[in-house]
Amino acid sequence: MGVLLFPRDVLDFLAGAVHDPGAERSYEGLSDSFLWSDELFWEGMARYGVAYPFRELVGYRRSVIRGAPDSRLRPVWQQVAEACPGWPGLRPERSSPTLASQLTRESRRFTASFLRVMRECEREAAED
């Protein structure tokens, strides 16, 4: 299966996003990437019910941060770059390789937390 692209109405929504210099950065575990609060990631997924293009979009950014751009995910990044050139997520500092060590640290923290929860669930299931 190829990369899922955004429908036109979602692109219009993303085009309305405005860069906020004070936007908060967070880590999103399923895409293993950073998000900024002004990118409308969660709002877009909730409003339009399309998860994969959003995950692939930030997945491409993750691959750039890690220094190995994933060409399979590039089409959705290119689509947004062409249709929504002002989308805050395209700002160069948000896909800079200088973020790689921070991304790796957050990824490891997420994985450790996830594994801890899984072990707890397995223990509880074994007790039943």
N, C-alpha and C positions, 0 to 999 in steps of 0.2 A: 504494500500500500504506500502511496506517495504522501507527501506532506499535504495536510489539509490547510487550505487558504481561507482567509476571512471573507465572509459575505460583504457586500457593499455597505449595508447598514452598520455593520460593526466598524468598518473602516471610517465611516463618517463619524461614529462615536469617538474613536481613537483620535481622529483629527481635531476633535474639540479639546483634547487634553492640553493643559497649559503647564509649562515648567514652573516648578516651585523650588526656589533655591533652598528652602527649609524642608523639602520632602524627606520623609523618613525611609531609610533602607531597612528591609527585612529579608530573611532567608525563607525560601519556599522549598520544602523538602521533596515534593514529587517531581519538580522540574530541576531540582538541585541547582537553583540559581537565586540571585538577588532580585528583589523587586523594590521599586520606590513608590511611595504613596501617591505620587502624581501621575502614575502611568495608567491608572484605571484598570488594572489587571482583574482584581476581584469584582469590581463593579461591572465590567464588561462580561465576565463569565456569568455573573448572576443575571444580568439583564437579557443576554442573548442566548444563554445556555450552550455556548460553544467553548469547550475546554481545550481541545487539542491544538487549535491554532495559537492560543495564548501560550500554552506550554512549549510548543515548538518555537515560538518567537523568542521566549526567554531562554529556551534551550540553545538556540543558536548563539545568543549573547554569551551564555555560559561557555560554550565552546571557544568563542573568541577570547574571553577572559583567560581561559586555560591555555591559550596559544595554539589551538588546533581547531580552526573553524570547520564545522561539520557541514559539508556541502549539501548533504541531504536536507538540512533544515534551512538552508539559505533562501529558498524561494519565498517563504513567509516573511522573512526579514526584508527581502527586496520588495515584496508587495507593500509592506508598511512604509518602507523608506520612500517609495514612489508615490503612494497615495496619501501619506500622512507625514510629510517631511519635518513637521514641527513636533511630532510625538516625542515627549521627554525621554523615553527609553532609548532613543537613537543618539542621545548625547554621547560624544566620544568617551568622556570620563566614566560612563556607566558600563562600558565594555572594555575598559582598559586592563591589560594584563597585570597592572599594578595591584589589581583586586584579587589576583589568583590565590595568594596565601590566605587572605581573609575568607575567601570562598571555600577553600579546602578546610580551614578550621571550622567553619559553620557546618559544612557537610559531615565532617567527622563527629561533631557534637550532635547533629541530628541523628546520624546512624547509631551512635551509642545510646541515645535516648530511646530510639525505636526498638533496638535490641533489648534494652532493659524492660520495656513494656511487653514485648513479646515473651520474654522469660517469665514475667509475672503472670501473664495470661496462661502460659503453659502450666505453671505451678498450680494456679487456681483450677484449671481444667483437670489436672491429675488428682486434686483433692476431692473432686466431685464424684 
